[in-house]
Amino acid sequence: MLETLNEIETAALNDLGAINDAPGLESWRIAYIGTKGRMRAVMPMMKDVPKDQKGAVGKRLNEVKTALETAFETKQASLGDSGVAKQSGPMVDMTEPGLVESSNVGRRHIISRVRDELVEIYARMGFDVAQGPELEDDEHNFIKLNIPPAHPARDPIDNFYIDNPNEVETPRMLRSQTSTVQIRTMSKLVADGKQPPIKIVSPGRVYRPDTVDATHSFMFHQIEGLYVDRGVSMADLKTTLLQFAHAYFGDDAEIRLRPSFFPFTEPSAEFDMMIALKPGEDPKWIELGGCGMVDPNVLKACGLDPEEWSGFAFGFGIERIAMGKYGIPDIRMLFENDVRFLQRV
């Protein structure tokens, strides 16, 4: 990893020295420090770095990233007017009215933006992104998550089943939680003959036949987190959630963990944050999701020895986070396609 970082830094600085125009500088930025550049591509390698070396490697990663960004800004400033692409063709009078006058400028939907913001924050903490199917089966949605057959969460009235659960041994359904992705990820790791650590987040849509109101919908988005390794503790979970809250909501963000129960985590907790949903309104505790230590039965179901491995998991509603971040009082506003609302957020 250190050799790779050194090679990237050397190659990038050499290439940057030969650039003398804006198009070349932009191509360099995309190739090295852009969202799909070499620096971003090397970040997933952190998960393979031995624990005793992660501090040194992480420090070097930040040094190289800072060096390249500083060199880019310095080069950009040195080009000055010479770095501006020259006009080709006839001159355009910028004072003339446009052919089509409109103030409606398109933008990405608030849910898509918040999803990407959350993924970016967890990526900086070393979490990779994992995906799973929205059409799931009973085994991944319930059985391997330690939810017994008689559990009320499996009742047909509370799920969107595709197959009749009374007639099919492993009925298909629209997943009711993104926890199914952690089951698939752990099971695939074992099937491939590999071992943890596992550190993933899995954003996606989930479906529950809830009555639609200001805080509930029959389709919404979750982001699930999972970290499995030797010696993972509740302190690691709390630290991760606190770092997330400070990174996304600010250093003064207040959080709390309330004891709770989930079949797939033990111990379990509800994750709350002090949030004001309306301007001028006093903040109050809002539940963002659940979390806890992965239950040993879940690890066993995926082929991992709970005597050797431990882990934590969390699942948050992306709509709830968006509402708290941007002061949105009603979840229905996110899906009504009211242009006035979409322009505001």
C-alpha positions as CSV (number, residue, x, y, z in Angstrom):
1,M,0.0,0.0,0.0
2,L,2.8,2.4,0.9
3,E,4.7,1.6,-2.3
4,T,1.5,2.2,-4.3
5,L,0.9,5.6,-2.7
6,N,4.6,6.6,-3.3
7,E,4.2,5.5,-7.0
8,I,1.0,7.5,-7.4
9,E,2.5,10.6,-5.8
10,T,5.7,10.5,-8.0
11,A,3.8,9.8,-11.2
12,A,1.2,12.5,-10.5
13,L,3.7,15.2,-9.7
14,N,5.8,14.3,-12.8
15,D,2.7,14.5,-15.0
16,L,1.6,17.8,-13.4
17,G,5.0,19.4,-14.2
18,A,4.5,18.8,-17.9
19,I,1.0,20.5,-18.1
20,N,0.7,24.0,-19.5
21,D,-3.0,24.5,-20.2
22,A,-6.4,24.2,-18.5
23,P,-7.7,21.1,-20.5
24,G,-4.6,19.2,-19.5
25,L,-4.9,20.3,-15.9
26,E,-8.5,19.1,-15.8
27,S,-7.6,15.8,-17.3
28,W,-4.9,15.4,-14.6
29,R,-7.4,16.2,-11.9
30,I,-9.8,13.6,-13.1
31,A,-7.1,11.0,-13.4
32,Y,-5.6,11.4,-10.0
33,I,-7.9,13.2,-7.5
34,G,-11.3,13.0,-9.1
35,T,-14.1,10.8,-7.8
36,K,-12.9,8.0,-10.1
37,G,-9.2,8.9,-10.0
38,R,-6.3,6.8,-8.7
39,M,-6.4,8.2,-5.2
40,R,-10.1,7.2,-4.8
41,A,-9.4,3.8,-6.3
42,V,-6.6,3.0,-3.8
43,M,-8.8,3.7,-0.7
44,P,-10.5,0.3,-0.7
45,M,-7.0,-1.3,-0.2
46,M,-7.1,0.0,3.3
47,K,-9.2,-2.9,4.4
48,D,-6.3,-5.3,3.6
49,V,-3.7,-3.4,5.5
50,P,-2.7,-5.2,8.8
51,K,-4.1,-3.6,11.9
52,D,-0.7,-2.6,13.3
53,Q,0.1,-0.7,10.0
54,K,-3.3,1.1,9.5
55,G,-2.2,4.2,11.4
56,A,1.0,4.7,9.3
57,V,-0.7,3.9,6.0
58,G,-3.7,6.1,6.8
59,K,-1.4,9.0,7.6
60,R,0.6,8.5,4.4
61,L,-2.7,8.3,2.4
62,N,-3.8,11.7,3.8
63,E,-0.3,13.2,3.1
64,V,-0.3,12.1,-0.6
65,K,-3.9,13.3,-1.0
66,T,-3.1,16.7,0.5
67,A,0.1,17.0,-1.5
68,L,-1.7,16.4,-4.8
69,E,-4.5,18.7,-4.0
70,T,-2.0,21.5,-3.0
71,A,0.0,20.9,-6.2
72,F,-3.2,21.1,-8.3
73,E,-4.2,24.4,-6.7
74,T,-0.7,25.8,-7.1
75,K,-0.6,24.8,-10.8
76,Q,-4.1,26.2,-11.4
77,A,-3.1,29.6,-9.9
78,S,0.2,29.7,-11.9
79,L,-1.6,29.1,-15.3
80,G,-3.7,32.3,-14.7
81,D,-5.2,33.6,-17.9
82,S,-3.0,31.3,-20.0
83,G,-4.9,28.4,-18.5
84,V,-8.3,29.6,-19.9
85,A,-9.5,27.8,-23.0
86,K,-9.5,30.1,-25.9
87,Q,-12.8,31.1,-27.6
88,S,-13.3,29.4,-31.0
89,G,-15.8,30.7,-33.6
90,P,-17.8,33.9,-33.5
91,M,-17.9,36.0,-30.3
92,V,-21.1,35.8,-28.3
93,D,-22.6,38.9,-26.7
94,M,-23.3,37.7,-23.1
95,T,-25.6,40.6,-22.5
96,E,-28.2,39.4,-25.0
97,P,-31.3,37.6,-23.5
98,G,-31.2,33.8,-23.9
99,L,-33.4,32.1,-26.5
100,V,-35.3,30.4,-23.7
101,E,-35.8,32.2,-20.4
102,S,-36.4,29.9,-17.5
103,S,-35.4,29.9,-13.8
104,N,-36.1,26.1,-13.6
105,V,-32.6,24.6,-13.3
106,G,-32.6,20.8,-12.9
107,R,-30.9,19.2,-9.9
108,R,-30.6,15.8,-8.3
109,H,-33.4,14.7,-5.9
110,I,-32.7,15.3,-2.2
111,I,-32.8,11.5,-1.5
112,S,-30.1,10.8,-4.0
113,R,-28.0,13.7,-2.7
114,V,-28.3,12.6,0.9
115,R,-27.6,9.0,0.0
116,D,-24.3,10.0,-1.7
117,E,-23.4,12.3,1.2
118,L,-23.8,9.5,3.7
119,V,-21.8,7.0,1.6
120,E,-19.0,9.6,1.3
121,I,-18.9,10.1,5.1
122,Y,-18.7,6.3,5.7
123,A,-16.2,5.9,2.9
124,R,-13.9,8.2,4.8
125,M,-14.2,5.9,7.8
126,G,-13.2,2.9,5.7
127,F,-16.6,1.5,4.8
128,D,-17.1,0.0,1.3
129,V,-20.5,0.0,-0.5
130,A,-22.3,-3.3,-0.9
131,Q,-25.6,-3.9,-2.8
132,G,-28.2,-6.6,-2.7
133,P,-31.5,-7.4,-4.5
134,E,-34.7,-5.7,-3.6
135,L,-36.6,-9.0,-4.4
136,E,-35.5,-11.2,-1.5
137,D,-36.4,-14.5,0.0
138,D,-37.5,-15.5,3.5
139,E,-34.1,-17.0,4.3
140,H,-32.1,-13.8,3.9
141,N,-34.8,-11.4,5.2
142,F,-35.7,-13.4,8.3
143,I,-34.2,-16.9,9.0
144,K,-30.5,-16.0,8.9
145,L,-31.3,-12.8,10.8
146,N,-32.4,-14.9,13.7
147,I,-36.1,-14.0,13.3
148,P,-38.0,-17.2,14.3
149,P,-41.1,-18.5,12.3
150,A,-43.6,-17.2,14.9
151,H,-42.1,-13.7,15.1
152,P,-44.8,-11.0,14.4
153,A,-42.4,-9.3,12.0
154,R,-42.9,-12.1,9.6
155,D,-46.7,-11.7,9.5
156,P,-48.0,-11.3,5.9
157,I,-49.9,-8.2,6.9
158,D,-46.6,-6.5,7.7
159,N,-44.7,-7.5,4.5
160,F,-45.0,-7.5,0.8
161,Y,-44.8,-11.2,-0.1
162,I,-44.6,-12.3,-3.7
163,D,-45.3,-15.9,-2.8
164,N,-47.8,-17.2,-0.3
165,P,-45.8,-17.9,2.8
166,N,-48.3,-20.6,3.8
167,E,-47.7,-22.5,0.5
168,V,-44.0,-21.9,-0.3
169,E,-41.2,-23.1,2.0
170,T,-38.9,-20.1,1.2
171,P,-41.3,-17.4,-0.1
172,R,-40.0,-14.4,-2.0
173,M,-40.8,-10.9,-0.9
174,L,-39.8,-7.3,-1.3
175,R,-37.1,-6.8,1.3
176,S,-38.3,-5.1,4.5
177,Q,-34.8,-4.1,5.6
178,T,-31.3,-3.7,4.1
179,S,-29.9,-6.1,6.7
180,T,-30.3,-8.7,4.0
181,V,-27.2,-7.3,2.4
182,Q,-25.0,-8.0,5.5
183,I,-26.2,-11.7,5.4
184,R,-25.3,-12.0,1.7
185,T,-21.9,-10.2,2.3
186,M,-20.9,-12.5,5.2
187,S,-22.1,-15.6,3.5
188,K,-20.2,-14.8,0.3
189,L,-17.0,-14.1,2.2
190,V,-17.2,-17.6,3.8
191,A,-18.1,-19.2,0.5
192,D,-15.1,-17.7,-1.2
193,G,-12.9,-19.1,1.5
194,K,-12.0,-15.7,3.0
195,Q,-12.1,-14.2,6.5
196,P,-13.1,-10.9,8.0
197,P,-12.6,-8.0,8.4
198,I,-15.8,-6.8,6.8
199,K,-16.7,-3.1,6.7
200,I,-19.6,-2.2,4.5
201,V,-22.5,0.2,4.1
202,S,-25.5,-0.8,2.0
203,P,-27.9,1.9,0.9
204,G,-31.1,1.0,-0.8
205,R,-34.9,0.9,-1.0
206,V,-37.0,-1.2,1.4
207,Y,-40.7,-1.9,1.6
208,R,-43.2,-2.3,4.4
209,P,-47.0,-1.9,4.2
210,D,-47.1,1.0,6.7
211,T,-49.8,3.6,6.8
212,V,-48.5,6.7,5.2
213,D,-48.2,9.7,7.5
214,A,-45.7,12.5,8.3
215,T,-43.0,10.0,9.3
216,H,-43.9,6.7,7.6
217,S,-44.2,5.4,4.1
218,F,-44.7,2.0,2.4
219,M,-41.4,2.5,0.5
220,F,-38.4,4.3,1.9
221,H,-34.6,4.1,1.9
222,Q,-32.2,2.7,4.5
223,I,-28.5,2.7,4.9
224,E,-27.2,-0.4,6.7
225,G,-23.7,-0.6,8.2
226,L,-21.7,-3.7,9.2
227,Y,-18.3,-4.1,10.7
228,V,-17.0,-7.6,11.6
229,D,-13.5,-8.3,13.0
230,R,-11.8,-9.6,16.0
231,G,-12.5,-7.7,19.2
232,V,-15.2,-5.3,17.9
233,S,-17.1,-3.8,20.8
234,M,-20.0,-1.6,21.6
235,A,-17.5,1.2,22.1
236,D,-16.5,0.9,18.4
237,L,-20.2,1.2,17.4
238,K,-20.8,4.3,19.6
239,T,-17.6,6.0,18.3
240,T,-18.6,5.3,14.7
241,L,-22.1,6.8,15.2
242,L,-20.7,9.8,17.0
243,Q,-18.2,10.5,14.3
244,F,-20.9,10.2,11.7
245,A,-23.2,12.6,13.6
246,H,-20.4,15.2,14.0
247,A,-19.3,14.9,10.3
248,Y,-22.9,15.3,8.9
249,F,-24.7,17.4,11.4
250,G,-21.9,19.4,13.0
251,D,-19.6,19.2,16.0
252,D,-22.5,20.2,18.3
253,A,-24.7,17.3,17.3
254,E,-26.3,15.5,20.3
255,I,-26.9,11.7,20.1
256,R,-28.0,9.0,22.5
257,L,-28.4,5.3,22.5
258,R,-31.5,3.8,24.2
259,P,-31.5,0.1,25.1
260,S,-33.8,-1.8,22.8
261,F,-34.3,-5.3,21.3
262,F,-33.8,-6.7,17.8
263,P,-33.5,-10.4,17.0
264,F,-30.3,-9.9,15.0
265,T,-28.3,-7.8,17.5
266,E,-27.5,-8.3,21.1
267,P,-27.2,-6.0,22.9
268,S,-29.4,-3.6,20.8
269,A,-30.1,0.1,20.9
270,E,-32.1,2.8,19.3
271,F,-30.1,5.7,17.8
272,D,-31.6,9.1,18.5
273,M,-30.5,12.6,17.7
274,M,-31.6,16.0,18.9
275,I,-33.1,17.7,15.8
276,A,-35.4,20.6,15.1
277,L,-37.6,19.7,12.1
278,K,-39.0,23.2,11.6
279,P,-37.2,26.6,11.6
280,G,-37.6,28.2,15.0
281,E,-38.8,25.0,16.6
282,D,-37.1,23.7,19.7
283,P,-35.1,20.6,18.9
284,K,-36.3,17.2,20.2
285,W,-35.1,13.7,20.2
286,I,-35.8,12.0,16.8
287,E,-35.2,8.2,16.3
288,L,-33.0,7.7,13.2
289,G,-32.7,3.9,13.4
290,G,-31.5,0.9,15.3
291,C,-28.1,-0.6,16.0
292,G,-26.2,-3.1,18.2
293,M,-23.7,-6.0,18.3
294,V,-24.3,-8.7,15.7
295,D,-26.0,-11.6,17.4
296,P,-23.8,-14.8,17.6
297,N,-26.6,-16.7,15.9
298,V,-26.4,-14.5,12.9
299,L,-22.7,-15.0,12.6
300,K,-23.2,-18.8,12.9
301,A,-25.9,-18.7,10.2
302,C,-23.4,-17.1,7.8
303,G,-20.6,-19.5,8.7
304,L,-18.5,-17.3,11.0
305,D,-17.4,-18.5,14.5
306,P,-18.8,-16.1,17.1
307,E,-16.0,-17.2,19.5
308,E,-13.5,-15.7,17.1
309,W,-15.4,-12.9,15.4
310,S,-17.6,-10.1,16.6
311,G,-19.2,-7.1,14.9
312,F,-21.7,-4.3,15.0
313,A,-24.5,-3.3,12.7
314,F,-26.7,-0.3,12.3
315,G,-29.6,0.7,10.0
316,F,-30.9,4.2,9.5
317,G,-33.7,5.7,7.5
318,I,-32.3,8.0,4.8
319,E,-35.5,10.0,4.7
320,R,-35.3,10.6,8.5
321,I,-31.7,11.8,8.1
322,A,-32.7,14.1,5.2
323,M,-35.6,15.5,7.3
324,G,-33.3,16.2,10.2
325,K,-30.5,17.7,8.0
326,Y,-32.7,20.0,5.9
327,G,-35.6,20.7,8.3
328,I,-38.3,18.8,6.4
329,P,-41.3,18.2,8.6
330,D,-43.2,15.6,6.5
331,I,-41.8,12.6,4.7
332,R,-44.5,12.9,2.1
333,M,-42.9,16.1,0.8
334,L,-40.0,14.0,-0.5
335,F,-42.3,12.1,-3.0
336,E,-44.9,14.6,-4.0
337,N,-42.8,16.2,-6.8
338,D,-43.9,19.7,-5.8
339,V,-41.5,21.9,-7.8
340,R,-41.6,24.6,-5.1
341,F,-40.3,22.1,-2.5
342,L,-37.7,20.6,-4.9
343,Q,-36.3,24.0,-5.7
344,R,-36.0,24.9,-2.0
345,V,-34.0,21.8,-1.0
